[in-house]
Amino acid sequence: MATSVSSLSDAAVTIVLIAMFVIVLVVARRALKETPLFGNGSSWVVAFCTAALSVLGLLRFLGPQEHGTRADSTPAAPGGAVDFILLPYAMLAIAILLVLLLLAWGKTRSSNSQILQDRQRVELPPEVKRLMRQRQPAPQTSLRKRLEK
């Protein structure tokens, strides 16, 4: 049972990391396409590297902690140069994910509020509409006529 659960969690983690790679790749490519500094080919390379570093950062900081199984292995020192490089990329991936979730939540919320507003709109009966007089704006006198008076 434990092996099936661990293999299921490994598959789920792999799927999530692949999805994050694709999301970061698309967002980074779109952002780099808007800047005149990068050409078409180089923007793909930079977007691919950004997505790869983001996924590595997520795996490094949020993934399972690796414990040394060999006696001669030494654990990696926390706060090293690799962590210093990967931390901004991991935060980029998390920020992109949060923004996408907030956008989706906002769209569903605005569509729900629009449905509620449509339901709350009250239509007046035709006889009430006839009784209501139309408001007509007062005729404007020109400045010349006002000055002549």
C-alpha positions as CSV (number, residue, x, y, z in Angstrom):
1,M,0.0,0.0,0.0
2,A,2.8,2.4,0.9
3,T,4.5,1.9,-2.5
4,S,1.3,2.7,-4.4
5,V,0.7,5.8,-2.4
6,S,4.3,7.0,-2.9
7,S,4.2,6.3,-6.6
8,L,0.9,8.2,-6.8
9,S,2.3,11.2,-5.1
10,D,5.4,11.0,-7.3
11,A,3.2,11.0,-10.4
12,A,1.1,13.9,-9.0
13,V,4.2,15.9,-8.2
14,T,5.6,15.2,-11.7
15,I,2.3,16.4,-13.3
16,V,2.2,19.5,-11.2
17,L,5.8,20.4,-12.1
18,I,5.2,19.8,-15.8
19,A,2.2,22.0,-15.6
20,M,4.1,24.7,-13.8
21,F,6.9,24.5,-16.4
22,V,4.4,25.0,-19.2
23,I,2.7,27.9,-17.4
24,V,5.9,29.7,-16.6
25,L,7.2,29.0,-20.2
26,V,4.1,30.6,-21.8
27,V,4.0,33.6,-19.5
28,A,7.8,34.3,-19.8
29,R,7.6,33.9,-23.6
30,R,4.7,36.3,-23.8
31,A,6.5,38.8,-21.6
32,L,9.7,38.5,-23.5
33,K,7.9,38.8,-26.8
34,E,6.7,42.3,-25.8
35,T,10.3,43.6,-25.2
36,P,12.3,44.7,-28.1
37,L,15.6,43.5,-26.6
38,F,15.0,39.9,-27.4
39,G,14.5,38.4,-30.9
40,N,12.2,35.5,-31.6
41,G,14.8,32.8,-31.1
42,S,16.5,34.2,-28.1
43,S,13.2,34.8,-26.3
44,W,12.4,31.1,-26.5
45,V,15.8,30.2,-25.0
46,V,15.4,32.7,-22.2
47,A,11.8,31.6,-21.5
48,F,12.9,28.0,-21.5
49,C,15.7,28.7,-19.0
50,T,13.4,30.7,-16.8
51,A,10.8,28.0,-16.7
52,A,13.5,25.3,-16.0
53,L,15.0,27.4,-13.2
54,S,11.5,28.0,-11.7
55,V,10.7,24.3,-11.7
56,L,14.1,23.5,-10.1
57,G,13.5,26.2,-7.5
58,L,10.1,24.8,-6.7
59,L,11.5,21.3,-6.4
60,R,14.4,22.6,-4.3
61,F,12.3,24.6,-1.8
62,L,8.9,22.9,-1.8
63,G,9.9,19.3,-2.9
64,P,10.6,16.4,-0.6
65,Q,13.7,16.8,1.5
66,E,16.4,14.4,0.4
67,H,18.1,12.5,3.2
68,G,21.5,11.1,2.7
69,T,21.3,7.3,2.5
70,R,25.0,6.7,2.1
71,A,27.4,7.1,4.9
72,D,29.9,9.3,3.0
73,S,27.3,11.7,1.7
74,T,27.2,15.1,3.2
75,P,24.0,17.2,3.1
76,A,24.0,20.3,1.0
77,A,24.6,23.5,3.0
78,P,21.4,25.6,3.2
79,G,21.7,29.1,1.9
80,G,24.4,28.4,-0.7
81,A,24.8,30.0,-4.0
82,V,22.4,27.6,-5.7
83,D,19.6,28.6,-3.2
84,F,20.5,32.2,-3.8
85,I,20.0,31.8,-7.6
86,L,16.9,29.5,-7.4
87,L,14.9,31.5,-4.8
88,P,13.8,34.3,-7.1
89,Y,12.8,31.8,-9.8
90,A,10.7,29.8,-7.4
91,M,9.0,33.0,-6.2
92,L,8.3,33.9,-9.8
93,A,6.6,30.6,-10.4
94,I,4.5,30.9,-7.2
95,A,3.6,34.5,-8.1
96,I,2.5,33.5,-11.6
97,L,0.4,30.7,-10.1
98,L,-1.2,33.0,-7.6
99,V,-2.0,35.7,-10.1
100,L,-3.6,33.1,-12.4
101,L,-5.7,31.8,-9.5
102,L,-6.8,35.3,-8.5
103,L,-7.8,36.1,-12.1
104,A,-9.8,33.0,-12.4
105,W,-11.5,33.7,-9.0
106,G,-12.2,37.2,-10.0
107,K,-13.8,36.2,-13.2
108,T,-16.1,33.7,-11.5
109,R,-17.0,36.2,-8.9
110,S,-17.8,38.9,-11.4
111,S,-19.9,36.6,-13.4
112,N,-21.8,35.5,-10.3
113,S,-22.4,39.1,-9.3
114,Q,-23.6,39.9,-12.8
115,I,-26.1,37.1,-12.5
116,L,-27.3,38.4,-9.1
117,Q,-27.7,41.9,-10.5
118,D,-29.7,40.6,-13.4
119,R,-32.0,38.8,-11.0
120,Q,-32.4,41.8,-8.8
121,R,-33.4,44.2,-11.6
122,V,-37.0,45.1,-11.3
123,E,-39.1,46.0,-14.4
124,L,-41.8,48.6,-13.9
125,P,-45.3,47.9,-15.0
126,P,-46.3,49.7,-18.2
127,E,-49.0,51.8,-16.5
128,V,-46.4,53.1,-14.0
129,K,-44.1,54.0,-16.9
130,R,-46.9,55.9,-18.6
131,L,-47.6,57.9,-15.5
132,M,-44.0,58.9,-15.0
133,R,-43.4,62.1,-16.9
134,Q,-40.4,62.4,-19.1
135,R,-37.9,64.8,-17.7
136,Q,-37.1,67.4,-20.3
137,P,-34.1,69.6,-20.0
138,A,-34.7,73.3,-19.7
139,P,-33.8,75.1,-22.9
140,Q,-30.4,76.7,-22.8
141,T,-30.1,80.3,-23.6
142,S,-27.1,81.4,-25.4
143,L,-24.4,83.5,-23.7
144,R,-25.1,86.4,-26.0
145,K,-28.8,86.5,-25.1
146,R,-28.0,86.4,-21.4
147,L,-25.5,89.2,-21.7
148,E,-27.9,91.3,-23.7
149,K,-30.5,91.2,-20.9
